[in-house]
Amino acid sequence: MSSTAQATAAFQAPRGTRDVLPQESARWEALVALFATQVGRAGYGLVVTPMFEEIGVWERVGQDTDIVRKEMYDFFDKGGRHMALRPEGTASVVRAYVQHRPVTPFKAWYVAPNFRYEAPQAGRYRQHHQLGVEALGSNDPDLDVEVIDLAWGLYGALGLRRVRVLVNSMGDDTCRPPYRKLLLEYLERRADELCDEHRGAYAVNPLRVLDCKREPCRQATADAPWQLDHLCQPCQEHFERVREGLDEVGIPATIELRLVRGLDYYTRTTFEFAAEALESAQNAVGGGGRYDGLTEALGGPNTPGIGFGMGIERILLACDAEHAFAVPEELLDAFVVDATGGRVARDLTHELREAGLRVDRVFDDRSIKAGMKAAGRSGARFALVVGQHEVTKGVVGVKPLRERGEQVEVPRDALAAHLRRALAEAE
Ligand code: HAM
């Protein structure tokens, strides 16, 4: 849209949301298709869950997080039920698992919008879109490696070279509570030194203080106790196996002690992918981890799980910054210019599309000259010209648009075959 049109438009997309139009959407489609192919190869199937759920689905798993406490788009429906738009996909997929009890391992992938009432800025939106996987039903550390490898493989396939893999362990029900107590005691001693936000509120979610980007918190926690030094034996062994596996498959993971993630359900392995080409506040192009207690929290049988989500918008921003993943324009094979009223164009486009060709046409009974202009703009390889002369002779004029060449007359019933041959030669 031109800037004048934008200035006069009565309505704009809501703050923190974006419209995605062609050609940007072609890249978006290609990204989703690539993701589907990659995770499909590893046995993950598409799962589609509702865009809204009873608010309890998220309250149950994230009571102490900003995403759930402050950022949810919640509403009462006309039946008086308290609902929320999905702020993230994991709890929804786990709710569906508990409801339908598919056989395990249950390996799901999704592409879906998420809604968080955040302060919008570049790379941070109120509606963002995630590609993600969730795998339920196995404790095997090899599954952690598989899931991290899938995400890593996607960044590689896109041509991103400056993505760092950060890993940590959050422990489990055995080692997290004593560690949390230790951290809380530490923070109590240093409370005066924390940033304004955390000084009075560190006790709500002490782990989040470790993740705070503000300098006072950074300094005050420089020698805080770390979960990784306080893992129980099974968690430690699990983490070692994950590290060894990442090493073996060639994923250069860095341990990040401060990586605690923004949702409460994590246990054991957590990980994040940081795009170095982006501003550090919005450089997470993906993240995830284990959530071995989530299924039970949502009323299901004890079922371990692990997954990740990656933001489509951020991935594409990182691709821009690294000049990667340029998707060729989706071009047309042919464009019909019909100066005889449009009926021939109607029938030709129908026939040629049925024959599998990508064909568009001019509408509104335009002159040959205006039609040829539109054909040029369309990016099509050939113009198919129909005037009175062609109709009388039962032919169509075929004119190359992207290379030099004369217009040739082709009998109408041989047109599809002619175009296919010509397109193959032009490849
Ligand atoms: P998350 O870290 O909150 O995790 O979000 C995953 C990814 O979504 C982020 O790394 C980022 O790329 C993108 N993202 C998040 N918020 C925004 C935003 N406001 N604007 C643009 N992009 C954003 C989760 O949502 C978990 N459900 C991931 C997971 C799956 N854990 C286990 N399984």
Residues whose N, C-alpha, C, O or C-beta is under 5 A from the ligand:
A	BS01	HAM	E88 G89 T90 E118 G123 R124 Y125 H128 Q130 V133 A284 V285 G286 G287 G288 G289 I306 G307 F308 G309 M310 G311 R314
